[in-house]
Amino acid sequence: MSRGATLEVGSGFRTLLYKELLRFWKVSAQTVTAPVLTALLYLLIFSHALQGRVQVYAGVDYTAFLIPGLVMMSVLQNAFANSSSSLIQSKVTGNLVFVLLPPISHLEFFGAYTIAAVVRGLAVGTGVLIVTLVFEVPPLTAPLWILGFALLGSALMGAVGLFAGIWAEKFDHIAAFQNFFILPATFLSGVFYSIHSLPPFWQAVSRFNPFFYMIDGFRYGFFGVSDVSPWLSLAVVGGSLVVITVTIVELLKRGYKLRH
Amino acid sequence: MNYAIQAQAVQKRFGSLQALGGVDLAVEEGEFFGLLGPNGAGKTTLISIMAGLTRPDAGSVKIMGYDVVADYRRARRNLGVVPQELVFDPFFTVRETLRIQSGYFGLRGNDAWIDEVMESLGLADKANVNTRALSGGMKRRVLVAQALVHKPPLIVLDEPTAGVDVELRQTLWKFIARLNRDGHTIVLTTHYLEEAESLCNRIAMLKGGRVVALDATANLLKRHAGAFLHLKVQGDLPEALAQGAPREAGGAYRFQLASYDEVEAVLAPIRAAGLHIEELQVMTPDLEDVFVQVMSGTPAQERT
């Protein structure tokens, strides 16, 4: 027999999303401006060093080739950083209890953190794209692919960040995840080169790197050329997103490392 | 009978530590209920299980009739918990914090109630101050306010007055007592036993993860049927008499008596020794005496 307040009111999803957006927006110098500056430095250094010496695709100069890779790298890294740092901060300071006590469902919890990560990733990516336009305007051959990969890629990395945040018990764990997994995987994904320039062994290894598909598919949207078919990239990225979503919702259901 | 809390055979183990060893507890709607016990007795673990912050290994808990695991959304909507740890989100002001907490419960346009809660807890002039800039006592008030944004029928306060000044304690209890009169069920843990004695109509005592006493406050006090005789004489008591009575800081002796009849047995030898009595007080036991007796392992016996 149940007699409590059964008054059905709205869900907590909207507020949790709003709170997550406000959290990074209140410190946007650190969460948006700083990563845009970092990407700009990469562009200046690599294009200065390699422009005119390397041509990856016929008719595409190196700076133009580099821009989409840098944009996507910024999108992915910042999506990861948003959900992982938000969760570990709340865990370490103890205020995660404020979102664990209310009647927020597992899917809403997952959705709010992931969507906020997508917004942060896209905000940084747009910023990087705008400042790089000063140097070179890459073609926009297939804008829907650009948008699609930006959305799916940032959602995937936001979810990976959420996983890292759930798993981690202290800031060091997140740093380790970032330094030993995210950073090598992005740098070795073909942001700065085409995997066709690699020896066969490393080409084969790159094919197991999900970052490669996110970057390659995103770049296809600009040039209409890519290392593998964009459909394959879409399948890999979309499939990975489904797998990690199911995994995280199941972990949330079990209370893994959040509800002891 | 309508229950705000129904806990049945709740067990929880953390590694080798048995935090709860089969707790049965039922709290009726409208009660002001005290959950007492030494540190590590399992009070916070039990509260965490009610709130869904911890999963029980066995047994079940229902809040206002809703199972905290199977029907967690309804259970949580009916429960407000003031956590023991002094936590806050440094990104937001007091008002933002309370609006966000309302939103987590799906409530929008809740400002009238938020203002009332802030007013009642003496937070009104801090509404636009960042929580990071508040004193410990003010942060505690914010935590209480956060637990109340959704007007939960059941309010659980886990040591809300630990390290808190007299003013906040009085403000808090006045407000909580009003909520109790309005029909909210209150569950309180505290180490200040005089607080529990004056506020709670019923009390459970936990020790080592088990309920070792559970009764109306008045009945618990009656169990300790004896009295205390507090006595100070000029000089020292006769050896035989002093043995049974611990000496307090001021030099007074404290005799535990099974009944008032025993007063004479103490006074007679003093008279015989010709000692001058400087102070004399006979005191009835309070909750602390009952608590000490229960916790000392000898189960409080029904005395007649």
Interface residues (C-beta under 8 A of the other chain):
Chain A: M1 S2 R3 G4 A5 T6 V9 G10 S11 G12 R14 T15 L16 Y18 K19 L22 R23 K26 S90 T93 G94 N95 V97 F98 V99 L100 L101 P102 P103 I104 S105 G255 R259 H260
Chain B: N2 F14 A51 G52 L53 T54 R55 I63 M64 G65 Y66 D71 Y72 R73 R74 A75 R76 R77 N78 L79 V81 P83 E85 V87 F88 D89 P90 F91 F92 I100 Q101 S102 G103 Y104 F105 G106 L107 R108 Q146 H150 K151 P152 P153
